[in-house]
Amino acid sequence: METHPRTAPLPPAAPRPGRVEVLPLHGVPEVAPGDDLAALLLRALELPDGPGLADGDVLCVSTKVVSKALGLVIDPAGKQEAIAAQTVRLVARRRHDRTVTSVVQTPHGAVMAAAGIDGSNAPDGLLLLPEDPDAEAGRLRDRLLELASRTGPAPRIGVILTDTSSRIWRRGVGDIALGCAGVASLQDLRGTADAGGRTLSLTVRDLADELAAAADLVKGKASAVPAALVRGVPGALSPAVPAGDLNRLPPEDWFARPSLESVWQALGLPPESEPVARMDPEEPAIRIARALEVALVPRGGSSPAAAGGGTGAPAAASAELVGPQRIRIRPAGAAPAALLAAGALAERVRTALAAEHDWSPLPAVAVEIDLPGEDDGGATDRSPAHDHQETP
């Protein structure tokens, strides 16, 4: 396996980990647009009870205070427009009460709820994230070193801009690194030996996120501590690894979309036509109806026409719920094309139902094709291959 072009190797004869300190930065005032944030942070660092700056330190700063200093504040009424402007790719949407949360990939690569736009600790509106967090981390670090060098040699330090995010497969939230400067964000352990002498072949350590999470233990939304110093981590500094390299982007991203949205996309739904599922569990009837709604959206359009038809194509088959767990497909006639369209629509319905079932089990749903001239009930396929819910 090739070495990642932006990983940082462990330094030769890396010291054994010893005492690691996480020190809150008290005394930072409320930040306003145009403030010299580096000067405010350095003043707090140099207070009589402040931690100062030492060689190897990593200063973790909330991205919110960077956004405040840059004046990235918007009126709450413009939130949806701002999310749209910050969206590179829609990952998912979920409804909670009356609120729809969009999870999107942002221009700097991170996947975040509401594009990271947040109103916590922002009394004057909502805060946007910096356009390039790595560049802002670099500018903040350069300014800190410039100011620190006025009283003597400046130490070697790193800077991380942190923000709160969730993780796939994990509940809750924690701080991650959005921007880095001078930090070994990805520490390459491949080729080194573990404690038992085995050579590591896959391990690349996400050191930047570990440092960001550690710093959040002493800062946070309610403590009015926007920054913390992490001291004593061996090999923490490197000039070559920005936080943007932490983001897995397609085709590397195995979890580009959740299971429901992945199937909807495969069925040809454009993002604007995708339904919005609730965050909380939904009744089977709601999910069965949603599967039918999804199946009726044809490829290439958003009108409920025949499966396989484009925008404006005449409906060669229709589908409807005729019972709580029974869907009937009706071809537009007895012509082969109409029967083929009915079969295709039935498969779209079954595929959409399978997506709902994989997300959370559904009861068995009968999908019937009402053939012309047949009595009520038509052709009902209840085999496990077509009636997926009957088989666990």
N, C-alpha and C positions, 0 to 999 in steps of 0.2 A: 504494500500500500504506500502510495506516495505521501510525503509529508505535506500537510496543508501549507500553502504558500504564506499564510499569515499567522502561523502558530509560533510560539516562543519556546525554545527548548529550555530545559532546566540548566542553570549555570553549572559549569564544571565543578565537581566536588561540592554540590549544593549542601548548605548546612542543614543539620537536622532541625526540624521545627522546635522552637522553644516557646517563650512567652509571647503571646499575641494580645495586643491591647486594642480595644475599641473605645475611643474617647469622644464624647459629645462636644460639640462646639457651641458653648453658651455665649450669649451676648451679641448675637447677630440681630440687628434691628429689622423691622419690617422693610422689605425691599420695594422700591418704587421704580417706575420706568426711568431709564437714564442713569440709575445708580451705578457706581463703580463697584461691582459685586466682589471683585478680587480684593479691593481695599477693605471692604466691610468684613470679609472673611479673615484677612490677615490681621486686622485689628482685634478680632475675637481670638485668634490663635495666640496673639502676643499679650493678652490680658494677664495680670499677675497669676491668676489661677488657670490660665489657658495652657493647652498642651504644647504650644510652639510648633516648629517644623523641624523634622530630623530626616537624615538620609534614609531613603526607603519607604517613607510614609506614603500612604494613599489617602487623599482627601475625597470623600464621597459627599456629593452635594445634590440636594433635591433639584430635579429639573424644573420644578415649579418656580423656585427663586430665580433661576436663569431666565425663564419665560417672563417673570415679572420685570426683571431688569431690562429685558429687551422690549417690553411693552406689548407682549403678545396676548392682549386681553380683548375679548369680543363680547358683544351683547348676547345674553342667553337666547334672545329671540332668533339669532342667526346660527344656532348650534347645528341644525341639520344641514344647512348650506356649507358650514365649515367642515363637517364630517365628510360630505361629498367631495369637497375640494382636497381633503387629505387622504382620500381613498384611492389606492392603486388597484386593489382587488377586494371584492366582498367575500368574506369567509362564511359568515352566518348571520342571521337575524333571529332574535328571540324576544318574545313578548312577556312582560311582567306587569300585571294590572293594566294600566293604560300606556305604559312606556314600552317602546320597542328599542332594544339595544342592538346596534350593528357592530359586529366584530370584523375588523378590516385590516388589510395590510397597508401600512403607512409608507410615505415616500422614502423614509430611511430604512425600511425593511421589516421593522417590528410589527407583529400582529397584535392589535390591542382593541379593547372595547372602546367604542366611540372615538376611534383614532387618537386615544389618549387625551381627549379634550375633557377638562375636569373643572369643577367649581369649588372643590374643597380648598379652604384657606385662600380663597380668591374673592374678597368681598365686593370687588368692583365689576365682576362679570365672570366669564369662563376663560380659562387659560389654554392657549394652543401650545403644542410642543414646538421646540425649535426645528427649523427645516432640516438642519444637519447637526445632530447632537454631538457627533465626533468633532466636527469643526469648532463648535462652541466649547467643548471640553478642552481642546487645544488652545483656544484663545484665552480661556480662563487660566489654564496652567501657565501659559507664557506671561500673562500679566502678573500672576502671583510671583513667579520667579523674578520678574523685572523689579517688583516692589521689594521683595525680600533681599535682592542683591544690593540694595542701597545701603544696607547696614552691615554687609559682609558677604562672604561667599554663600550663594544660594544652595540649599541641599537638593539632591536628586529626589523628585517626588512624582507621583502620578495623580491624576484627577479622574474621577468617575462621576458622570451625571446619572442619577438614579430615578426610577419611577416604579410605581406599583403595578403589578400584573399578576395574572393567574398562570397556571401551567397545565398542559394537557395531562389528564389522568389524575390530577391532584385537586383536592378541595382547598379553598382559601386563597389568599393572595400573599405575595411577598415582593420585596424590592428586587429589581433587575437593573443591569447596566444598559442605559440607552446611548451613552456617549463615553468614550475613553480617550485619554491622552497619557502616554508614557507608561501604560499598564500592560502587563502580559495577559491580555484578556483570555486568550486560549493558550494553555500551557501544555506542550506536547510531551507526554510521558512514554510514547511509543519507543521501544528499544531499550528502555530502562528496566530494571529488575524490581519485582515486588519483594516483600519481606521474606518470602519463601524461596527466592532466587529465580522465579519464573520470569521470562522476558515478556513485558507488556507489548501487545501488538495493536490494540485498538484505543487505548485510553488517551483522550485529549481532554484535559480538565478545563472546565468553564470557570476560571479563577475570577473573572470580573463580576459575574453574578454572585459568586460566593462572598466576595468583598462587599458588594452592594447590600446583600441580605444581612451580613454581619453588622454593617453600619446602621441598618434600620432598627436594630435592637435598642439603640440609644437615641434615635431620633424618631420622626413619625409625624402623623397628622395632628395629634392632640398635644404634643409636647413643646411646640414652638422652637424646636431644634432642627434647623434645615440642613445641617451638615455634621459629619463625624469623621474622625481620623482613624484609620486602621493602621496599626504600627506593629512591626515585627514579623511580617509574612515574608519568608525567604523567596527570592526570585520573583517578587511581585512586579518589578519594573521592567519595561521593554518598550522601545519606541515604535514597534512595527505592527501592533495588533489593535485596530480600531474595534469598537463595539459592534459596528455594522457587520463584522464578520461572524458574529454570534448567531445571526439570523439564518435559518435554513429557508431558502427560497426554492420554488419549483425549478427543476424537477427533483431537487434533494428533499423537499418537504413531503414526508409520508402522510401528513395529516393536513393537507392543504384545505380540505373541507370536511365537515362532519358527515356522518353516514347518510342522513336524509338529503342534505344538499348535494352530495356526490351523485346520488341516484337521480335527483331532479335534473342536475346538469347533464348527466348521461342521457336522460330522456329528451333533452333538447330545450329545457326551459331557460330562457334568458333570466339573468338575476332579478330584473324588475318584475318578472312574472312569478317568482317563487313565493309560496305562502310563508307566513311567519308563525312558526310553532311557539308554544308557550314554554317558559323555563320550567314551570311546574308540570307534574304528570297530567295528561289529558285523558278524557273518557274515550273508550274505543270508538264510539259513534262519531266523534269529532275527527279522529284520525282516519277512519274509513272514508268519511266524506272528503277529507283532504286528499287522500290517495286518488279518489275518483276525479276530483278537480284537477289534480296534477296530470292524470292520464289524458284528460280531455284537451289539454293544451298541445296543439300540434307543433311539430318541428318547424321552425321558421316563422312562427306567428304566435299570437297570444289569444286568438279567438277560439272558442270551443268547437272546432271543426273536426273532421275525420282524422284519426291517427295516421300520420304519414303525410298529410296534406300540408301545404303552405298557407300563407295568409290569403284569405279569400277563396280557398278551395272549397268546393261543395262538400257537405257532410255526407260521406258514404257510409257512416255508421254512427250510432248514438249510444249512450250508456246512461243508466239511471239506477238509483237505489230503489228497490221494490220491497225491501224489508230491512230490518236492522243489520242483518249479515248476509244480504243477497243483492248482487248487482247483475243487471240484465243488459246485454249488448244487443242492439237491433241493427242489422244491416239495412241500407236504404232500398234494397231490392234483392232479386235473386241472381243478378248478374255476377259472374266470377269476381270482378273487381270489387263489388260491394261486399261479397262474402270474405274476400281477402282482407279488406279494410276492417271488417268486424273481428276477424281473427287477430289482426295486428293491434286493434284497440283493446281486445281482451288481454293480450300479453302486456300492453302498457299498464293496464289496471293491475294485473298480477304483480308486475315489477314494482309499481308504486306501493302496493300493499306489502310486498316483501320488505321494502325499505322501512315502512312503519313498524313491521313486525320485528325486524332486526334491532330497531331502536328500543322497542319495548313490546313484549309479546301481545298479539291480538288474538281474539277468538277466531275460529274458522269462518271464512267468508266464501260463499258460493259465487262464482263468476260464470254466468250462463250466456250462451249465444242463442238468441231467439230466431231460429231459422224460419224463413217464409214458408207458410203452410203447415208448420208444426203446431201442436197444441201448446197450451200455456206451459212454460218451463223450458221449451226448446232443448238445445243440446247443453247439458250441464257437465262440465268436466270437474270431478271432485277427486281426481288423483292427487297424491301428495306433490307431484311436480307442478301442478297448477293451483292446487288449494293448499298453499304452503303452510298455513296455520294449523292444519290438522296434525302435523308431525312435529313433535318437540325438536 
